[in-house]
Amino acid sequence: VDSMGWRYDPILVDAAHSVEWHVDMFEKMAATLSGYTKTCVISFLDIYKKVERNFPEAREVSLDDRMTLGKAFIEIAGKYGMTIRPCAEGKALAPYGADCSGCMTVSTYETALHSHLIVPKTGKNQRNGECACLLGSDIGAYDTCGHLCRYCYANTDPSLVRENMRRHDPKSPFLIGTSMSGDTIHQADQKSWIDRQLRLDLPW
């Protein structure tokens, strides 16, 4: 239960997805997942350029609706033994019980692994200066997901996605195509940060 989390995002409000609709859906999902996880990450729709192009009628969620939804989610989550973690949404919901320290912090990893980590110092993470996650490495690629969700900022347009999917080779280690002349391949630095030193947790 410590190593499992779920996300309810991106939250958008429109004629089909009202504040009340979200509260009802969140309650149903939280009830279903009760006992399997202690953490739910939420975020509200960001109108990136690609979203603006693919989903022109989308609108940012108003501050009033953000606060109403956030407080309702916090109350519901608490009922099912969960904590709400807003993703890059500032600290406005912290006074109401949200954990605004970050989605995937050192503490999150240590709790999931039941281990102490020796983590090297890292620079500021991505995404508008609000992201407090420890790691920010993408493992996918833009314009490759065939689900074509209109609110997704990862796709430029459907035709490019279809072209990239056509180029996919299941026998290749690359997501799109194969290695070409002139490509530079960088080996990812994979190291364990788990502290192997035995520790005695005393009650004082």
C-alpha positions as CSV (number, residue, x, y, z in Angstrom):
1,V,0.0,0.0,0.0
2,D,3.0,2.3,0.6
3,S,4.3,1.8,-3.0
4,M,1.0,2.3,-4.9
5,G,-0.5,5.7,-5.8
6,W,-3.1,6.9,-8.2
7,R,-3.8,10.1,-10.2
8,Y,-7.0,12.0,-10.8
9,D,-6.0,14.3,-13.6
10,P,-6.1,16.4,-15.6
11,I,-9.2,18.0,-14.1
12,L,-11.2,20.1,-16.5
13,V,-14.6,21.7,-15.9
14,D,-17.1,22.0,-18.7
15,A,-20.8,21.3,-19.5
16,A,-20.2,17.5,-19.3
17,H,-17.8,17.5,-16.4
18,S,-19.1,19.8,-13.7
19,V,-17.7,20.3,-10.2
20,E,-20.4,18.0,-8.9
21,W,-19.6,15.4,-11.5
22,H,-15.9,15.3,-10.5
23,V,-16.8,15.0,-6.8
24,D,-19.0,12.1,-7.5
25,M,-16.5,10.3,-9.7
26,F,-13.7,10.9,-7.2
27,E,-15.7,9.5,-4.4
28,K,-16.5,6.3,-6.4
29,M,-12.8,5.8,-7.4
30,A,-11.5,6.5,-3.9
31,A,-13.9,4.0,-2.5
32,T,-12.9,1.4,-5.0
33,L,-9.2,1.9,-4.3
34,S,-9.5,2.2,-0.5
35,G,-7.0,-0.1,1.2
36,Y,-4.8,-0.4,-1.8
37,T,-3.1,3.0,-1.7
38,K,-2.6,6.0,0.6
39,T,-1.8,8.6,-2.0
40,C,-3.7,10.4,-4.8
41,V,-2.1,13.0,-7.0
42,I,-4.3,15.6,-8.6
43,S,-3.7,18.4,-11.1
44,F,-5.8,20.8,-13.2
45,L,-5.8,21.1,-16.9
46,D,-2.9,23.3,-18.2
47,I,-3.6,25.1,-21.5
48,Y,-0.3,24.4,-23.3
49,K,0.1,25.4,-26.9
50,K,-0.6,21.8,-28.1
51,V,-3.7,21.6,-26.0
52,E,-4.8,25.0,-27.4
53,R,-4.5,23.6,-30.9
54,N,-6.1,20.2,-30.3
55,F,-8.7,21.2,-27.8
56,P,-9.5,24.9,-28.5
57,E,-12.7,24.9,-26.4
58,A,-10.8,23.9,-23.3
59,R,-10.6,26.5,-20.5
60,E,-8.5,26.8,-17.4
61,V,-10.3,25.8,-14.2
62,S,-11.2,28.9,-12.2
63,L,-9.5,29.4,-8.8
64,D,-12.9,29.0,-7.0
65,D,-13.5,25.7,-8.7
66,R,-10.0,24.6,-7.9
67,M,-10.4,25.3,-4.3
68,T,-13.9,23.8,-4.1
69,L,-12.7,20.6,-5.8
70,G,-9.4,20.4,-3.9
71,K,-11.2,20.7,-0.5
72,A,-13.8,18.2,-1.5
73,F,-11.2,15.7,-2.6
74,I,-9.1,16.2,0.6
75,E,-12.2,15.4,2.7
76,I,-13.1,12.3,0.6
77,A,-9.5,11.1,0.5
78,G,-9.2,11.4,4.3
79,K,-12.3,9.2,4.7
80,Y,-10.6,6.4,2.7
81,G,-7.2,6.7,4.4
82,M,-5.6,8.7,1.6
83,T,-3.6,12.0,1.2
84,I,-4.1,14.4,-1.7
85,R,-0.9,15.6,-3.4
86,P,-1.4,18.4,-5.8
87,C,1.0,18.2,-8.8
88,A,2.7,21.5,-9.5
89,E,-0.3,23.5,-8.2
90,G,1.3,25.6,-5.6
91,K,0.5,25.4,-1.9
92,A,-3.0,26.8,-1.8
93,L,-4.5,23.5,-0.6
94,A,-1.9,22.9,2.1
95,P,-3.9,24.5,4.9
96,Y,-6.8,22.2,4.2
97,G,-4.7,19.0,4.5
98,A,-3.1,18.5,1.1
99,D,0.6,17.4,1.0
100,C,2.1,20.0,-1.3
101,S,5.7,18.8,-0.9
102,G,5.8,17.1,-4.3
103,C,4.5,13.9,-6.0
104,M,7.7,11.9,-6.0
105,T,10.0,13.2,-3.3
106,V,12.8,11.5,-1.5
107,S,10.5,10.7,1.4
108,T,8.0,9.1,-1.1
109,Y,10.7,6.8,-2.5
110,E,11.9,5.9,1.0
111,T,8.4,5.1,2.2
112,A,7.8,2.9,-0.9
113,L,11.1,1.1,-0.6
114,H,11.2,0.9,3.2
115,S,14.8,2.0,2.9
116,H,16.9,5.1,3.5
117,L,18.3,6.7,0.4
118,I,21.6,8.5,-0.1
119,V,20.6,11.0,-2.8
120,P,23.0,13.3,-4.6
121,K,22.2,16.9,-4.8
122,T,20.1,17.8,-7.9
123,G,19.2,21.0,-9.6
124,K,15.8,22.6,-9.9
125,N,13.2,20.3,-11.6
126,Q,11.0,21.0,-14.6
127,R,7.5,22.4,-15.1
128,N,7.0,26.0,-14.2
129,G,9.2,26.0,-11.1
130,E,6.4,24.4,-9.1
131,C,7.5,20.7,-9.6
132,A,9.3,19.4,-6.5
133,C,9.7,15.8,-7.7
134,L,13.1,14.2,-7.3
135,L,13.5,12.9,-10.8
136,G,12.3,14.4,-14.0
137,S,13.5,12.1,-16.8
138,D,11.1,11.4,-19.7
139,I,11.0,7.7,-20.8
140,G,8.8,8.2,-23.8
141,A,8.6,10.6,-26.8
142,Y,6.3,13.3,-28.0
143,D,3.8,12.5,-30.8
144,T,3.8,8.7,-30.2
145,C,0.6,8.0,-28.2
146,G,-2.3,6.7,-30.3
147,H,-5.0,7.4,-27.8
148,L,-5.0,11.0,-29.0
149,C,-6.6,12.5,-25.9
150,R,-7.4,16.1,-26.7
151,Y,-6.2,17.5,-23.4
152,C,-2.7,15.9,-23.8
153,Y,0.2,18.2,-24.2
154,A,2.4,15.4,-25.7
155,N,0.9,15.3,-29.2
156,T,1.2,17.9,-31.9
157,D,-1.4,16.5,-34.3
158,P,-2.9,13.1,-35.1
159,S,-1.2,12.8,-38.5
160,L,2.3,13.0,-37.0
161,V,1.3,10.5,-34.3
162,R,0.1,8.0,-37.0
163,E,3.3,8.5,-38.9
164,N,5.4,7.8,-35.8
165,M,3.4,4.7,-35.0
166,R,3.9,3.5,-38.5
167,R,7.6,3.8,-38.0
168,H,7.6,1.8,-34.8
169,D,9.6,-1.5,-35.0
170,P,8.9,-3.9,-32.1
171,K,12.3,-5.5,-32.7
172,S,14.1,-2.2,-32.1
173,P,15.1,-0.8,-28.7
174,F,13.9,2.6,-29.9
175,L,10.3,3.8,-29.5
176,I,10.4,5.1,-33.1
177,G,12.3,3.4,-35.8
178,T,15.9,2.3,-35.5
179,S,19.3,4.0,-35.0
180,M,20.4,6.2,-37.9
181,S,23.8,7.5,-39.0
182,G,24.7,10.6,-37.1
183,D,22.7,9.5,-34.0
184,T,24.4,9.9,-30.6
185,I,23.4,7.3,-28.1
186,H,23.9,8.2,-24.4
187,Q,24.0,5.5,-21.8
188,A,21.6,6.3,-18.9
189,D,23.4,6.5,-15.6
190,Q,21.7,3.8,-13.4
191,K,22.8,3.7,-9.8
192,S,21.2,2.5,-6.6
193,W,20.9,5.1,-3.9
194,I,19.7,2.7,-1.2
195,D,21.8,3.0,2.0
196,R,22.8,-0.5,2.8
197,Q,24.0,0.4,6.3
198,L,22.0,-1.3,9.1
199,R,20.1,1.1,11.3
200,L,18.6,0.6,14.7
201,D,15.4,2.6,15.2
202,L,15.2,3.4,18.9
203,P,12.0,4.7,20.5
204,W,13.6,7.9,21.9
